[in-house]
Amino acid sequence: ALGLGIDRTPDDRMTLRTTLRAATRQDHDRVDQLGGAFDFTNPSDYEAFLRAHAAVLPGVEAALDSAPPEDLPPAWAQRRRTAALTADLAALGLAPPPQAAIPLALPDRATRLGALYVLEGSRLGGAVLRRRLAASQPQAPDAYLAHGAGQPFWRSFLDWLDGQVMSEAQTDAAVEGARQVFRAFEMAFKIEPSPAR
């Protein structure tokens, strides 16, 4: 599951974030269904879940690393989760997939913004999944799912997102960037299906 927790403004105006949410709702639902099928009571399922994320997240973060600093949200270096994910894989004796396991094209500010929307939203789902993991495998490494706990990363991302000025064409490109990342996660979850299924 990715667990995006995106909301409308108090007066129900459509903003960039709500446009992204509405446009990618079906993509999000498909990915959540696939990701939610992993049974964290089964160690093999948790390993497959981490490998699936490792097929996508490092490549997206590497693509974002090449962006101009002004195209990235505050504290980008602290937001990155590749190191935490790699540490969990190593603790389980697993090697991460190649960084370009599922290639993505994020050539401009708008598509990168859409990709960021998915990555930052997925951290919210990680907190829920961490509780599931702790209930069934309390000794399992959870640096990836725990990343950012207690930090206002989502709220500060939304504040930053609300300040981005986008044309209609750029908004469309942002939606495509978000869909591209959702498709990558969908593909990864199908490549690494739950062993229990």
Disulfide bonds with the S-S distance in Angstrom:
none
